[in-house]
Structure formats: C-alpha cells, structure tokens
Amino acid sequence: MGFLENHRRFAWIFVILVAGAALGVGADSMGLGGIAPSPKAPREIVLVARDMSFYVDGVDAENPTLRFKAGEEIRLVLRNEEPGVTHDVAVSAWKVGTRRLQARERDAVVFRVPDAPGRYEYLCNPHASMMRGIIEVE
C-alpha cells in the first residue's frame, strides 16, 4: 500500500473515531479495539443559593436533603443568584467544597461519595446558621 492509500485509510479511521465519540459509541463496539470507552459521567446536582437558603435547581424546598449512593461520583454545582451576598457550599466531613461566589457566578466540585453510609451535613461557610442541609448516603 502506498503513502496516499495509508494516508486516506488513517483519515477515514480518524473520522470514524471522532464521529463515534460524538455519538457516544466506544471504539470496541466499532470493531476497532484497543481504546477503552469513556467512563460514565458523574451525576450532577445543581444547588442554587438565593434568599439565604439552598435549593435544588427546579425544586422549591429550602435546604433539601440530598441522597447519594455510597461510592457514587457526584458533580456538585453551586449557582449564586443572590445579589450582594457571597456564598459557597462545603461538605466538611469529606473536605469538599466550592470557592466563594459572588452573584451570578457558579462553581463545581467533583468527588466520590465515601463508602460509609450515614448522614452528613452540607453548608455555606459564611451563612452556616441559615444555609445548611443533610446528605444521606445509602
């Protein structure tokens, strides 16, 4: 096979891999082997800070109980919708937290839930007396 044929073959394999990746198809399922499929994305929880409380995006309950499975990977997003007030979210027991955010800012932290079932607390460090909730790990 000449240079031009090898180049075309490589180009087609590259196009197939890129298209497969865009569609979420692993290389093994395309018969190309040697490339591991991408790991499962973490479950995303969006907390919104407003009116000196946390809310899960789209739910009206203040400082809701969050339920996680032991060993689960979580992407915890905080969106601050409170003008003039700085907020963060932290789970001190797990040494996990976002940076402090001004209004209209957002930050995220990705972590693996510990294997120990139980109840843990999440809170806003500057406003812990009002902004705190429970995480239940099953």
C-alpha positions in Angstrom: 0.0 0.0 0.0 1.4 3.4 -1.0 1.7 6.6 1.1 -1.5 8.0 -0.3 -3.6 4.9 0.4 -2.2 4.8 4.0 -3.0 8.5 4.5 -6.6 8.0 3.3 -7.1 5.0 5.4 -5.8 6.9 8.5 -8.1 9.8 7.7 -11.1 7.6 7.5 -10.3 5.8 10.8 -9.9 9.2 12.4 -13.3 10.4 11.0 -14.9 7.2 12.3 -13.4 7.6 15.8 -14.4 11.3 16.0 -17.9 10.6 14.8 -18.2 7.6 17.2 -17.0 9.7 20.1 -19.5 12.4 19.2 -22.3 9.8 19.2 -21.0 8.1 22.4 -20.0 4.9 20.7 -16.9 3.2 22.0 -14.2 2.1 19.7 -14.6 -1.6 20.7 -18.2 -1.5 19.5 -17.0 -0.3 16.2 -14.6 -3.2 15.9 -11.5 -1.1 16.2 -10.4 -2.3 19.7 -7.6 -1.1 21.8 -9.4 2.1 23.0 -11.4 1.9 26.3 -14.8 3.6 26.3 -15.0 6.8 28.2 -16.0 6.4 31.9 -19.6 7.2 33.0 -20.0 10.9 33.7 -20.7 11.9 37.4 -24.3 12.6 38.5 -24.8 16.3 38.5 -26.6 18.1 41.3 -27.2 21.9 40.9 -27.7 23.8 44.1 -28.9 27.4 43.8 -28.2 29.9 46.6 -31.0 32.5 47.0 -32.9 34.1 49.8 -30.2 32.8 52.3 -31.1 29.2 51.5 -30.0 26.4 49.2 -32.4 25.0 46.6 -32.0 22.1 44.2 -32.4 23.6 40.7 -36.1 23.4 39.8 -37.4 22.5 43.3 -38.8 24.9 45.9 -37.8 23.1 49.1 -35.3 25.1 51.2 -32.0 23.3 52.2 -33.2 20.0 50.8 -31.9 16.6 51.9 -29.6 15.3 49.2 -29.5 11.5 48.7 -26.3 9.8 47.3 -25.2 6.2 46.9 -22.0 5.1 48.6 -19.1 5.2 46.1 -21.1 7.3 43.6 -19.3 10.1 41.7 -21.0 13.4 42.0 -20.6 16.8 40.3 -22.0 19.3 42.8 -22.6 22.7 41.1 -23.4 25.9 43.1 -25.0 28.8 41.3 -25.3 32.0 43.3 -28.5 34.0 42.5 -28.3 36.4 45.5 -27.1 39.9 44.6 -24.6 41.4 47.0 -24.1 38.2 49.0 -21.2 35.8 48.8 -21.9 32.0 49.1 -20.1 28.7 48.9 -21.1 25.1 49.6 -19.0 22.7 51.6 -19.2 19.2 53.0 -16.6 19.5 55.8 -16.6 15.8 56.7 -15.4 15.0 53.2 -13.1 18.1 52.8 -15.1 19.0 49.7 -16.3 22.5 48.7 -16.6 25.2 46.1 -15.0 28.6 46.2 -16.9 31.6 47.5 -19.1 33.1 44.7 -20.4 36.5 44.0 -23.9 36.9 42.5 -24.4 35.3 39.0 -21.2 33.1 39.5 -21.1 29.4 39.6 -18.6 26.8 40.6 -18.5 23.0 40.7 -16.7 20.3 42.5 -16.4 16.6 41.5 -16.0 14.0 44.2 -16.6 10.3 45.0 -19.1 9.7 47.9 -17.4 7.8 50.7 -18.4 4.2 51.2 -19.7 4.8 54.7 -23.5 5.1 54.8 -24.9 7.8 57.1 -25.9 11.4 57.4 -23.6 14.2 56.6 -24.0 18.0 56.6 -23.5 20.4 53.7 -23.4 24.2 54.4 -22.5 27.7 53.3 -19.5 28.7 55.4 -20.3 32.4 55.6 -24.0 31.7 56.5 -23.9 28.3 58.2 -26.6 29.3 60.7 -29.2 29.5 57.9 -27.8 27.7 54.9 -27.3 24.0 55.9 -28.8 20.7 54.8 -28.3 17.0 55.1 -26.8 14.4 52.8 -28.0 10.9 53.3 -25.6 8.2 51.9 -27.2 4.8 51.3 
